[in-house]
Amino acid sequence: MMQSVQKQASLQQNAKIGMIEKVGYASGDLASNLIYQTISIYLLFFYTNIYGISAGAAATMFFVVRIIDAISDPLVGTLVDRTNTRFGRFRPYLLFWAIPFAGLAFLCFTTPDFSEGGKLIYAYVTYVGLSIVYTFVNVPYAALTPAITANNTEIVSLTSVRMIFANLGGVIVSYFVPYLSNFFAEFTSPSRSWQLTMGIIGAVGALLLLFCFFSTKERVKPINEEKIKFSDIFEQFRKNRPLVVLSIFFVLIFGVNSISSSIGVYYVTYNMGREDLVGLYTVLGSLPAFICIPLIPILNKKLGKKMLLNLSLILSIIGTLSLLVIPASMVSLILISRVVTALGTLTAGAFMWALVPETIEYGEYVTGKRLSGLIYAIIGFFFKCGMALGGAIPGVVLSQFGYVANEAQTPYALTGILIATAVIPAITLILALVDINFYNLDEKKHSKILNALKERAVNVGKA
């Protein structure tokens, strides 16, 4: 009887996941990207050009807020791993935090008539609030992946669908946010138009998170229900080398993405002198996802994880550095460069999420504890550190090179924008290329670990 129950549980945990559930799960990342990509791409521009905060003050705020946000991740991860409700361990957070997430996003794009200091305080409070709520949504959402299935093929497939939807969010944000803000600006003030735009984006995001909650199921349970402690983080870093390597990789990739998202508006507006192409340039950073991400499962089988990541990063480096030799007036070549860069970063960025469940299983193998929420929180801490650096660097560069909002820029300022657009991302990508080659969990070793964990589960069941 015991063996029959264990066999049934194993079959359920390793079962193929239906497309409806994959789409439902992926809708959660679409929701997060609709809201947070709007923040990543447009908030710095909104603060400097609409709300009236200086570039230097905004850069400092971005760094401070992201660090506070990152520190909250391990605390939330510990809480998530201790959660046990009738809805599961991770899904309840999607249900209860969806509306606060949308509400705070709306407040971030609200412009109360305060003094200069009051504006900065308001921006800090709303941005910190949004970032912490995002943690309460994103950490349990990400930890759902290895809770939905233990089948590695299905995890890669589930992650691929998720990344397609994540980049669909990027496409929607790239096109519709400028469109909506310009549309509303015809009837009201620029600040009010941004507020209305964020209200629509936030409402759609909240509904998608609720859909994600109702359409997913948690199947994979921890072998041991041991008490999770904050100190488990340090044990993971002592024993879980794949997690350490992947954490550094997340810092670098999210740093690159954040820099590119923030500085792209400035590069197109001032270096190219084509403000009308901001939407197209931005959308080309996400659109290639619909080409490369569906191919990831096939490329993974053909090339293996390390070769796939190496080739993706090399492609991104080539595309990024090409901006140094392409004149800003050659629009077609710049847009091609944007696509080439995106093909590489999108592939690497999507595939790295499929590696996180491996680090959870490796951690369970070496420590005896399955810390899904905590490990995703650790990953969240590092990718938010990357976003903190990536969000701050463009503001610092703009400030140091004499950028002045809403004016024609000096050659020196244009040089600074180019450095932030091409040189800094290329250096970061090279560091990511070096880092990922220290990842030592290949397909053969991972399979061996999975078999050992299954044996351990059987022995626990017999006991």
N, C-alpha and C positions, 0 to 999 in steps of 0.2 A: 504493500500500500504506500509506504514511504517513498519507495523508488518511483512508483507511478506518479505521485504528486510532484516529485523532483523533476521527473522527465517532462511532465506537463508544463511546469514552471520554466524549465530550460527552453522548451519549444516556443513558449510565449515570448520569452526574452529575446530569442534569436529569430522570431518570425519576421517575414517581410512586412514592411509598413505600407499601407495603402496611400494612394496619391492624395486623397482628401486630407488625411492626417499630415502628410508632408507639406501640403499647401497651407493647412491650418497652422502648423508649427512655423513655417516660413513667414506667415503673415505677422508674427510677432516681431521679426526683424525688419519687415517692411514698416511696421508702426514705429519702431525705435529709430529707423533711419529717416523717416519722414520728419520726425521732430528733431532728432539730434544732428542730422546733416544740415538742416536749416540753421541750427545754432552754429555748427562748425563752419559753414560756408559764409553765412551772412551776418552773424552777430558782431564780429569785429568791425565790419563795414557799417553796420547799423549804429554801433556805439560811436564810431569816429565821425561819420558823415551825417547822421540823423539826430542822434541823441546828444552829441556835442561833447563826448569824453575824448581827451587827448590820446594819441596813439600810444605814448609811453605809459599813461595810467591804465589804459585798456590792456596793454601787454602784461603789466604787473598783475593786474586782476586775473587775467586768463591763467597765468602761472599759479597764483595762490589758490584760486578756486579749484583748479584741476588737482593740485596736491592734496587739498582738503578732501576732495572727491575720492582720490585714489586711496587715501588712508582709511576711508569709510568702507572700502571694498572687503578687506579681510574680516572686519567686524560683522558686516552683513552676511558674508559667506559662512561664518561660524554660526550665526543665527539660523540661516537657511538649512544647514545640515542638522540642526536640532529640531527643525520643524517636523511635525507629524500630525496631519489633519485628515479628515475624510476626503478632502480633495487631492491629497498627496503631499509631497514635500516641497515641490517647486511651483506648481500651478497656482496655488492660492495668491501668490504675490502678484500675478498678472491680473487677477480679479480685483484685488483691493487697491492697487496702486495705479491702475490705468487712468482714472479721472484726475487724481492729483498731478500726474505726469503731464497731462495735457494742459491743466490749469496753470501750472508754473511756467510752462513754455509760453503761454499767452502773456503772462505777467512780465517775462523777460523782454518782450517786444512792446511793452507799455511804457509811455514816457510821461510820468508825472512832472508837474512844473515845480521842481525843487531847485535849490541853489546848486552850484557846481559840486560842492562836497556832498550834498544830499543826493544828487544824482548818482554819484559814485557809490555811496552807501546802499542805495536802492538796487543798483546793478549787482553789487556783491551779494546782497541778501537773496535776490531772486535767482541769480545764477548758481549760488551755492545750493539753494533749495532744490532747484531743478536737477542739479548734478547728483545730489544725494537720493532723490526720488528715482532718478534714472538707474542708480545702483540697485535699488530695491526691485526694479523691473528687470534689469539686464542680467544680474548675477544668477537669479533663479531661472530666468529664461534660457540662458546659455547652458546651465547645468541640466536642463531637460534632455539634451541630446543623448547622453549615455543612460538616461533613465527611461527613454522611450524604447531603445533597443540595444542589445549587446552584439549585434551582428555588424562586423566592421564594414562589410560591403554596403549595408543599409545606412550606416553612419556616414560614409562618404557620399552616398546618394542624398540622404537627408540634408547634409551640410551643403551640398551643391544646390539643391532647390532653395535652401535658406539663403545662400549667397546671391542667387539670381534675384530673389525678392528684395534682398538688402540693396542690391544695385538698381533694381527697379525704383526703390525709394529714392536713390540718388538721382536717377533720371527725372523722376517727377519733381523733386526739389529743384533740380537745375533749370527745368523749363517753366514749371507752373508757379514757383515762388516769385521770380521776377515778373512773370505775366500777371499774376494776381495783384502784386503790389503796384504795378504800373496801371492796371485796370482801375483799382480802387483810388489811386492817386488822381484820377480824372474827376472824382467826385468829392474828395476830401484831402486832408493834409498828408504829406509823406509819412509822418509818424503814425497817424491813424490807419493809413493804408497797410503798413507793415503789421500793425496790431490785428487788423481784420484777417489778413493773410494767415498769420500764425494761429488765429482762432479756428480757421477752417482746417488747417493742417493738424492741429492738436485734436480736434474732434474726430477726424478720420483715424488718427493714430490710436485714440482710446477705443474706438469700436473694433479696430483690428486686433488689439490686445485681448479684448473680450472674446473675439472669435477664436483666437489662439487657445485661450483657456478652455473653451467648450469643445474643441475639436481634437485635443491631444490626450494621451493616456500614459501614465507612468507604470512601466512594467518591471524594470530592473531595480531590485531592492538590495541594500547592503547585506553582506553575509553576516556581519556582526553588528549589532546595534550598540556599539561602544559609544561612550560619551565623547563628544567632540570638544576639544579645547583649542583656545587661540594659539597655544604653544605648539600645536600640531604643525603649524606653518613652518616652524624652524626645523622640525624633524623632516618635513618634505624637502626642504632645501639642502639638508645634509645628505639625504639618501636618494633623491629623485633627480638625477642629472638631466634627463630629457625635459623635465619641467623647468629647470634653470635655463637651459639653452632656449627653450621656446618662449620663456618669459622675456628674455633679452630681445628675441626676435620680434615679439609683439611691441615692445618699446620702440624699436627702430621703424617697423612698418607703419604703425599708427602715427609715429612722429612724421614720417614722410607724407602720409595721407593728410594729416592735419596742416602741415606747412603748405602743401599744394592746394588744399581747399581754401585756405585763408588768403594766400597771396595771388591766386589766379585772377581774382576780380581786379586787383591792382595792375597786374601784368597786362591784361587785355585792355583795360581802360587807359592806362598811361603809356606803357612801352609800345603797344601796338596802335594805340589811339583809336581803338574800335570798341567803344562801350557797347555798341549794338551786338557784338559777338560774345558778350559775357555768358549768356545762356547756352550758346552752342559750345563754347570752350568747356564750360562746366559739365554739360551733359556728355561730352565726349570722354570725360573721365569715368563715366559709369556705363555708357552704352555698349562698349566692347564686352562687358560681362556676359551679354546674351550670346556671344560667340564662344568665348573661352571657358566659361564656367561649366556649361553642359559637357564639355570635352574632358573635364578633370578626371572623372572615373576611368575613362579610356586611357588618358595620358598617364595616370597613376599606374595602371596595369602594364603599360608598355615601357615606361621609363623608370618607375620606382620613385618614391617620394623625394629623395635627395636630388636626383638629377632634374626632376620636374621643378623643384624650387630654385636650383642653380640657374637653369635656363631662363626661368621667369625673371629672376633678379637681373641677370645680364641684359636681357631685353629692355628692362626698365632703365637701367643705367645708360644704355645707348640712347634711348629716346630722350632721357632727361638732359644729357650732356649735349645733344644735338642743338639745343636752344642757344648754346654759346656761339655757334657758327651760323645759325640761320638768322638773317636780318629780320627785324621785327615787322618789316613791311611785307614780307613773304608769307601771307596769311595761310595759303594752302599747305606749305611745308610745315608751318607751326602746328596746324591742326593735325597733320599726319603724325608729327612728333608726339602730340598729345595722345593719339590713338595707340601708337607703339608703346609709349610709357604705360598707358592704362592696361594694355593687354598683359604686360608683365606683372604690374603691381596687383591687378585684380586677381590673377591666377594665384600668385603667392599669398595674397591676403585671404582668399577664399579657402585655399587648401590648408593653411595653417590652423584653421578652426577644426579641421578633421583630425588633427594630431592631438588636440587636447584630451579627448577620451583615452587615447593611448597613455598619456601621462597619468591619468586617473587610475587606470588599470595597473600601470607600473608602480605607482604609489601604493596601491592596495597590496600588490605582490610583495613589496619590500617592507611595508609597515603594518600590514594586516587591517588597515582602515580604508574604507572607500569614502573619500572626501570630495565628492563631486562639487558641492556648493563652495567649499573652501578653496579648492583648486581653481575653479572658475573665478572666484574672487581674487585669488592671487594673480591670475591672468588679467583680470580687470584692473587690478592695481597697477600692473606694469603697462598695459595699453593706455591707461589714463595718464600715467607718467609721460608716456610718449606723446599723448595728445596735449599734455600740459606744456611740454617743451615745444611741440609743433605749433601750438596756439600762441605761445609767447614769442618765439623766434621771429616771425614776420613783423610783429609790433616793434620789437627791439631794433630790427634791421631798419624798418621804416623811420623810426625815431633817430637812429644814429646817422642815417644818410639824408636827413633833412626833409622828409616827406611832410607836405602841408596839404591838408584835406581840401578838396574842391578847388584846387588851383593847378595850373600847368606846372609840371615837375621839372626840376633842374636835371642836367645830365648826371650829376652825382647821385641824385635820388633814384633816377632810372637805373643806374648801375646797381644800386642797392636792391631794387626790386628784382633785377635779373639774377643777382647772386642768391637771393632767397628762393627764386623760382627754379634755378638750375643747379648751382654749385652745391648748396647745402643738402638738397635732396639726394644728389648723386653720391656725396660722401656717406650719407646715412645708409643708402642702399648697398654700398660696398661693405660697410660694417655688418649689415644684415647677411650678406653673402658669406663673409668669414664666419659669422656666428653659427649659421645653420649647418655648417659642415662639421660641427662638434656634436650634432644630434646623433646619438648612438643606438637608437631603437629602430632596427630595420624590421622588415616583414617577418623574417624567420624568428627573430627573438621575440617579437610581439606575439606571434602565434604560440610559441612555447609558454609565454606568460599566461595567455588566455586558457590554455589547457591546464596549467597549474592551478589557476583560480577555480576552474570547474571542479577539479579534483578536491580542492579545499572545501568548496561548497557542499559536495557530496558527503565528505567526512563530517562537516558540521551538522548536516541533516541527520546522519546516522547517530551522532552523539545525542 
